[in-house]
Each structure stands twice: as C-alpha cells, then as structure tokens.
Amino acid sequence: MVRYTLDTNCIIAMEESRPEASALKTLVERHRQGTLIVQITAIAAAERQRSGTPLERFDDFRARIAALGLGEAVFLKPPMYVGLCFVDYCIVTWRQISFSRARDSRGTIFVYAF
C-alpha cells in the first residue's frame, strides 16, 4: 500500500487552511477509506511549536493532530535523541545501548543492557 508522510509544514498548512490543505485533506480521506496510509513524523512533536514553546507531552501533539482530523494517522517514531524527542515515544537503536558484563560465582557471564 502507498504511504504518504506528512511533516510539520503539512500540519501547519492544514491549521492555517493554506491552499495545499485541500490536497492534504484528500489524502486523509483516502487514508480513512483504506486506499493509502498517512504517516506523520513524530519528531514534529519535539520541534518548536508555533506558540514558540515546546510541548510538554507527546499526548498534546496527538490531540493537536486529532483536531485536524488526523487522529487515525500512523506516527513514525524517531530514533532516541536525549533532549530532542519524547523518551516515551521513540526508538532506541542498538548504537545507543550500553552493555555491561558480569560473572556470577560459577563463572557464568551475564550481559546487561541499559
């Protein structure tokens, strides 16, 4: 199935009813009909908002998106970047995991990831 990914500019266009908003609304309607998939970059939630202040919670971003009629859209989780994304809504990559090894009294090696 064809997927369309909307970024922050698309969200703003819909909020401000810019000319391109009608095409975006068509995509949303086709998503509801099941003929395509609309995705939204979740990192947009961590970007500076139009108010000039960052959002406190990812659920606030979900509510903003739902108010535009995009509540059924798929959110694409970004890789985890501390201070840039919501840690409860991101993907931790293997490069970001630290490993520690330990031995028990019998010499068995345990690997801990954190």
C-alpha positions in Angstrom: 0.0 0.0 0.0 1.2 3.5 -0.8 2.3 5.6 2.2 2.4 9.4 2.4 4.4 11.0 5.2 3.4 14.4 6.5 5.9 16.7 8.2 5.5 19.9 10.2 4.9 22.1 7.2 1.9 19.9 6.2 0.4 20.2 9.7 0.9 24.0 9.7 -0.7 24.2 6.2 -3.8 22.4 7.5 -4.0 24.5 10.6 -3.8 27.7 8.6 -6.1 26.5 5.8 -3.4 27.2 3.2 -4.2 26.3 -0.4 -2.3 23.0 -0.2 -4.5 21.9 2.8 -7.3 20.7 0.4 -4.8 18.1 -1.2 -3.8 17.0 2.3 -7.4 16.6 3.3 -7.9 14.4 0.3 -5.0 12.2 1.5 -6.6 12.0 4.9 -9.9 10.9 3.4 -8.3 8.3 1.3 -6.5 7.0 4.4 -9.9 6.6 6.1 -11.1 4.7 3.1 -8.1 2.4 3.3 -6.7 3.1 -0.1 -3.4 4.6 1.3 -1.6 5.2 4.6 -1.0 8.6 6.0 2.0 8.8 8.4 3.2 11.7 10.5 6.8 12.3 11.7 6.5 12.1 15.4 9.7 14.2 15.8 7.5 17.1 14.8 6.1 17.0 18.4 9.6 17.9 19.7 10.1 20.8 17.3 9.4 24.4 18.5 5.6 24.9 18.2 4.0 27.9 16.5 3.5 29.3 20.0 7.3 29.4 20.4 7.3 27.0 23.3 7.9 23.2 23.2 5.2 20.7 24.0 5.2 19.1 27.5 3.9 15.7 26.4 3.5 13.7 23.3 -0.2 13.3 24.0 -0.5 17.1 23.5 0.8 16.6 20.0 -1.7 13.7 19.4 -4.5 16.0 20.4 -3.3 18.7 18.0 -3.2 16.2 15.2 -6.6 14.7 16.1 -8.1 18.2 16.0 -7.0 18.4 12.3 -8.9 15.1 11.6 -5.7 13.1 11.5 -6.3 11.1 14.6 -6.1 7.8 12.7 -2.7 8.6 11.1 0.3 6.5 11.8 3.1 8.1 13.8 6.6 7.4 12.8 8.8 7.1 15.9 12.2 8.8 15.6 15.4 7.4 16.9 16.0 8.4 20.6 18.0 11.7 20.9 18.0 12.9 24.5 16.8 16.4 24.7 15.3 16.3 21.2 12.5 13.7 21.3 10.0 12.4 23.8 11.7 9.4 25.5 8.4 7.6 25.9 7.7 7.8 22.2 10.9 7.0 20.3 13.0 4.0 19.2 16.2 3.1 21.0 18.8 1.9 18.5 21.5 -0.6 19.2 24.1 2.1 18.9 22.6 3.8 21.9 22.6 0.8 24.2 25.5 0.3 26.6 26.4 -3.2 27.6 28.0 -4.4 30.8 29.3 -7.9 31.5 29.4 -9.6 34.9 30.2 -13.1 36.2 28.4 -14.9 38.9 30.1 -17.2 41.4 30.1 -20.1 39.0 31.7 -18.1 36.2 28.6 -17.6 34.1 28.7 -14.4 32.1 25.7 -12.2 32.1 25.2 -9.3 29.7 23.2 -6.3 30.9 21.8 -3.7 28.5 20.9 -0.3 29.7 
